[in-house]
Amino acid sequence: MKKVLLNGANGKMGQALARLMKEHPELGLSPAVLRTRGQEIRDPFDLVIDFSTPEGAQESFALAKLQKKPFLTGTTNLPDLFLFQMQETTKIPVFYAPNVSLSVYFFTELVRQAESMYRGYEVSLHEIHHVHKKDAPSGTAKRLAEVLDLPHEKVTYERTGEVVGTHIASFKGLMDTITLSHEATNRDLFAQSALEIAAWLVKMPGGFYTMKNFANFKLKERKK
């Protein structure tokens, strides 16, 4: 059983991760160290999972490097310098994605295909999240906007109720409109996927990994 240092343990995602680790022992992960920003760590750990703030992500990354342990983060709005530092890391396996859901990754690839098929159509992107969401547009929306070659400032968004996350890409032509949407109905979608990624990451050699690497692994696994 791998001991997980869970950074951002008091957040909604952190609480979901801790609960699912206990509910799914087959993943081989245990929430051994529950950390918040600025907290000193003396207990041993085998892996760092971070869903916190940009500052918290950098703190926990430093802990992972110091202890030479794998590091996974889904924290958004990370500084460019920090992103570069993670990408340059070779001594430990490092994973970063602004959205850790495999289904969202596949949705992004569908949007990419649609963008290449509906050239000449007017493209728009709208996203909806809960009122507690701090960044707007979200990291996922920014990624989708890049796929659509749409400036971030043209992404429209709503913050309402307890909506987990909805993303809607539309292609409007003179005589028809094509709409692709993804609606997350349970936060466990992201937490469960993050844990599956973590279980995979601890087996990987040092280097930088993204959702593309994990998706390729899952697709090959399904073909067996």
N, C-alpha and C positions, 0 to 999 in steps of 0.2 A: 504493500500500500504506500503510494507516494504522498508525502506530507506537503500540503499546499499552503503557501503564504498567500492569503487572500487580502489584497490591498483594496481599500474602499469597502470593507466588510459591512459597514452600517448602511450603505446605499441599497436601493431596491434590487439592483443587479447582484450586488454582493450577497444579500440575504437569499436570493434565489439560488445562487451558485452553492452556497453552504448547504441549503436544504437538499438540493438535487444530488450533491455528493453523498449525503447520508442515505438518500433514497435509492441510489444506484451504485452500490459498492462494486459492481462488476467493472466499473471504469477504473478501479484501482487508485482512486484519489480520495484524500481525507482532508477536511478543512482544519488543519492543525494550528495555524497561526492566523488570527483575525486582526488585521491592522488598519489603523486610520492614519492620516497624514501626521508626520512628526513623531510618531511613536517608535521608540527604540525596540529592536528585536534581538532577543537572546536565544530563543528556542530554535532548534534546527528545522530546516525545511528542504524540500527537494525541487520545488517549482514555485514560481511566482505568477499569480494571475491578478491582473490589475484592471479594475473598472472604477476609476476615481475622478481625479482632476488632472490637468496637465502637470501641475506641480507634484501631485501625488505619484503620477506615473514616472516622473523623472527620479523621484526618491526611491521608488521600489525597483526601478531599473538599476540604480546604483547598488542596491542591496543584492540583486541577482548577479551582477557582474562581480561584486566582491566575494560572494560565496560560490561563484562559477556554477550557477543554476539556470535552467531554462526560464524564459520570460515571455509572458503573453499579455498583451494589452489590447483592449477595445475602446480605450478612452479617446475621445475626439478633441479636435481643436489643439492638437499638439504642435509646439513650435517647430519650424522647419529645421533648425539646428538639431533638435532632439531626434527628429525623424531621420536625419542624415546619420547621426550617431548610431541609431539602431540598425540602419541599413549597412553600416560599415563593420558591425560586430561579426566576428568569426569564431570566437572562443566558446560562445554559448549559443544554443538555438534561441532565436528571437522571432516572435510572431506578432504582427500588427495588422489590424483591419478595423476601419471605422464602423463596420457592421460584421459581426461574426456569424451571422446566420447563413448556412449553406443555401437555403432556398432563396434568400435575398441575392446571393451571389449569382445563382442561376437566373433569377429575374433580371438582374443587371445585364447578363449576357443576352437575354431575349430582347431587351431594350436596345442593346448594341446592334443586334441583327435587324430589328425594325428600323432603326435609324438609317442603315445602309439600303433598306428596301424602299422606304418611302421618301426618297430624295425629292425635294421641291415642296414637301408638305410643311406647314407651319407647326413648329414643335413647342410644346409647353410642358411644364413639370410642376406639380403641386404636391405638397406633403402635409400631413396632419400628425401632430404628436400631443401628448398630455401637457397640462399646464406647467408641470415641473421641469420640462425640458429647457435647458439653459441656452443651448446654441440654436440659432435659426439663420439660414436653413441648417438642417442636420447634416452630419457627416455623410450619411447615406445619400441624401439629396444632392450634396455637392459631387459625390462620385457619379451619380446618375447624370447630373448636369454635364460633367466632363465627357461622359460617353455620348451625350447628345450634342456636344459642342455648343452648349448653352451657358452664357455667363451666369455666375452664381446669383447676381443681383436680379436676374429675371425669374428665379425660382420663387413661386408663391407658397405661402405656408400658413398654417393655423396652429394655435395652441389651445386645446379645449379639453375639458374633462380629464378622463384617465385613459385616453386613446393610446394604445401601445405604439402604433406606428403604421401609417398608410402612405404609400407613394403612388402617384398617378401620372403616367406619361401619355401625352396625347399627340396625335399627328393629324392635323386638320388640312384637308384638301379642298378643292373647289366643289366637289360633289359628295365627299364622304369624310368621316372622321374615324380614326382607329385609336382605341384606348387600351392601354395595358396598365394593370394595377396590381399592387401587392399590399395585402392587409394583414398585419400581425395581430392576432387576437389574444395572445398570451405571452407574457415576458419570458416564460420558460423556453420559448422558441430559441431565443438568443443564449440563454444560460446553458441549455442542454447542448447546443452546438459548440459553445465555448469549451465545455468540459470534454467533448469528443476531440476537439482540436488539441486541448492540453494533453490528453492521453496519448495522442499521436506525436505531439511535439517532444515529449520526454524521451522518445526513441530516436529522435533525429540528431544528426551531427550539428556542430556549430555552424551558424549562418543565419541569414534573414529569410523569413518565410511569410507568405501572404495567403489570402483565400484561394488564389489560383493554385498554389502548391497543394493545399488541402483538398480542393475540389478534384484535382487530377488524381490524387490518392484514392478518394472515395469512388470515383468513376472506375478506376482500375479494379478496386475491391469488388464492385458490383458485377463486374464482368467475369469474376472467377466462378 
